Amino acid sequence: MSDPRSPVTPSGRSGSPRRLWPWIVALVVLLLDQLTKAWALQHLPFGRVAPFVPGLLQLRHVTNSGAAFSLMTGNSLALGVVSAVVSLAVAGWMLWRPPRGFWLTLAASLVLAGALGNGIDRWRLGAVVDFLELVPIHFPIFNLADVAINVAVACFLLDAWQQRPRRRG
């Protein structure tokens, strides 16, 4: 019989620091995203460039009412719904069928943080706050939620690469 004092997750497994780290990662990334966006709103005049890492990265406050690369521009409500659905789906996955393995778990945490971070902007402001701009290449301006989602894609790929069958011989 289990100890009634031990926390149990919806998956029926005991709560432990090992089970909490994905949620902590998601929360920390979400907080950093929202804090940096709040800073950008307060301190970066809209559209004006501020050097950050010379030759690599500059700051430029813009907004995006679309998705990545300004796709679906002007559809903040629909994209806000997508962000909410993705956030709920990933949170449900993490609660009831937790991903197995480091890379897959990290990917889920980062997708959750990124979807929530940009979703909060869409619901609260009607557009996503972007402020990070790469200097040496022409690339869309982005934010930490975008970085989290892109790192999550890399983590999904690493997990898939690790899971592939190994050839013998």
C-alpha positions as CSV (number, residue, x, y, z in Angstrom):
1,M,0.0,0.0,0.0
2,S,1.3,3.4,-0.8
3,D,2.0,6.2,1.7
4,P,-0.9,8.7,1.6
5,R,1.5,11.5,2.3
6,S,3.5,11.0,-0.9
7,P,2.5,13.3,-3.8
8,V,1.1,11.4,-6.7
9,T,0.9,12.7,-10.3
10,P,-2.1,12.0,-12.6
11,S,0.0,9.2,-14.1
12,G,0.0,7.5,-10.7
13,R,3.7,7.9,-10.1
14,S,5.1,9.5,-7.1
15,G,6.3,13.1,-7.4
16,S,10.0,13.4,-7.2
17,P,12.7,15.8,-8.1
18,R,13.4,13.7,-11.2
19,R,9.7,14.2,-12.2
20,L,9.7,17.9,-11.4
21,W,12.7,19.0,-13.5
22,P,10.8,19.3,-16.8
23,W,8.3,21.6,-15.2
24,I,11.0,23.7,-13.6
25,V,12.8,24.0,-16.9
26,A,9.5,25.1,-18.6
27,L,8.7,27.6,-15.8
28,V,12.2,29.1,-15.8
29,V,12.3,29.5,-19.6
30,L,8.8,31.0,-19.6
31,L,9.7,33.5,-16.9
32,L,12.9,34.5,-18.7
33,D,10.9,34.9,-21.9
34,Q,8.3,37.1,-20.3
35,L,10.8,39.1,-18.3
36,T,13.0,39.8,-21.4
37,K,9.9,40.8,-23.4
38,A,8.8,43.1,-20.6
39,W,12.2,44.7,-20.6
40,A,12.1,45.1,-24.3
41,L,8.7,46.8,-24.1
42,Q,10.0,49.2,-21.4
43,H,13.5,50.0,-22.7
44,L,13.6,49.5,-26.5
45,P,11.9,52.1,-28.6
46,F,9.9,50.4,-31.2
47,G,11.9,49.7,-34.4
48,R,15.1,51.3,-33.1
49,V,18.4,49.2,-33.2
50,A,20.5,48.8,-30.0
51,P,23.8,47.0,-30.4
52,F,24.1,44.0,-28.1
53,V,26.9,41.6,-29.3
54,P,28.8,43.5,-32.0
55,G,28.8,41.7,-35.3
56,L,26.5,39.0,-34.1
57,L,23.3,40.2,-32.3
58,Q,21.5,43.5,-31.9
59,L,18.2,44.4,-30.3
60,R,15.3,45.7,-32.2
61,H,11.8,45.8,-30.7
62,V,9.1,44.7,-33.2
63,T,5.8,42.9,-33.0
64,N,4.6,39.9,-35.0
65,S,0.8,39.2,-35.3
66,G,1.7,36.1,-37.3
67,A,3.5,32.8,-36.7
68,A,7.1,32.0,-37.5
69,F,8.5,34.1,-40.4
70,S,5.4,36.2,-40.2
71,L,3.2,33.5,-41.7
72,M,-0.5,34.0,-41.1
73,T,0.0,37.7,-40.2
74,G,-3.0,39.3,-38.6
75,N,-4.4,36.1,-37.2
76,S,-3.5,36.6,-33.6
77,L,-6.7,35.1,-32.3
78,A,-6.4,31.9,-34.3
79,L,-2.7,31.6,-33.4
80,G,-3.5,32.3,-29.7
81,V,-5.9,29.3,-29.8
82,V,-3.2,27.2,-31.5
83,S,-0.8,28.2,-28.7
84,A,-3.3,27.3,-26.0
85,V,-4.1,23.9,-27.6
86,V,-0.4,23.1,-28.0
87,S,0.3,24.1,-24.4
88,L,-2.6,22.0,-23.1
89,A,-1.6,19.0,-25.2
90,V,2.1,19.1,-24.2
91,A,1.2,19.7,-20.5
92,G,-1.2,16.7,-20.7
93,W,1.4,14.6,-22.3
94,M,3.9,15.5,-19.6
95,L,1.4,14.8,-16.8
96,W,-0.3,11.6,-18.0
97,R,2.2,9.9,-20.4
98,P,5.5,11.6,-19.5
99,P,8.1,11.5,-22.3
100,R,10.9,9.0,-21.8
101,G,14.5,10.0,-22.1
102,F,16.4,13.2,-21.5
103,W,16.1,14.8,-25.0
104,L,12.4,14.1,-25.4
105,T,11.6,15.4,-22.0
106,L,13.7,18.5,-22.5
107,A,12.0,19.0,-25.9
108,A,8.6,18.8,-24.3
109,S,9.5,21.3,-21.6
110,L,10.9,23.8,-24.2
111,V,7.9,23.5,-26.5
112,L,5.6,24.1,-23.5
113,A,7.6,27.2,-22.5
114,G,7.7,28.5,-26.0
115,A,4.1,28.0,-26.8
116,L,3.0,29.6,-23.5
117,G,5.4,32.5,-23.9
118,N,4.2,33.5,-27.3
119,G,0.6,32.5,-26.5
120,I,0.6,34.9,-23.5
121,D,1.8,37.7,-25.8
122,R,-1.0,36.9,-28.4
123,W,-3.7,36.9,-25.7
124,R,-2.4,39.8,-23.7
125,L,-1.1,42.1,-26.5
126,G,-2.6,40.8,-29.7
127,A,0.9,40.2,-31.1
128,V,4.2,38.6,-30.1
129,V,7.0,40.8,-28.9
130,D,10.3,40.1,-30.8
131,F,13.6,41.8,-30.1
132,L,16.6,39.7,-31.0
133,E,18.1,40.2,-34.4
134,L,21.1,38.4,-35.9
135,V,23.5,40.8,-37.6
136,P,25.6,38.8,-40.0
137,I,22.6,37.2,-41.8
138,H,19.1,38.3,-42.8
139,F,16.9,36.4,-40.4
140,P,13.5,37.2,-38.8
141,I,13.7,39.0,-35.5
142,F,12.9,36.6,-32.6
143,N,12.5,36.1,-28.9
144,L,13.4,33.6,-26.2
145,A,10.2,31.6,-26.7
146,D,11.2,31.2,-30.3
147,V,14.7,30.1,-29.3
148,A,13.1,27.5,-26.9
149,I,10.9,26.1,-29.7
150,N,13.9,25.8,-32.0
151,V,16.1,24.2,-29.4
152,A,13.2,21.8,-28.8
153,V,13.2,20.8,-32.4
154,A,17.0,20.0,-32.1
155,C,16.2,17.9,-29.0
156,F,13.5,16.0,-30.8
157,L,16.0,15.2,-33.6
158,L,18.6,14.1,-31.1
159,D,16.1,11.8,-29.4
160,A,15.1,10.4,-32.8
161,W,18.8,9.9,-33.7
162,Q,19.5,8.1,-30.4
163,Q,16.4,5.9,-30.9
164,R,17.2,4.8,-34.4
165,P,18.2,1.1,-34.9
166,R,21.9,0.6,-34.9
167,R,23.5,-1.4,-37.8
168,R,25.7,-4.3,-36.8
169,G,28.5,-5.5,-38.9
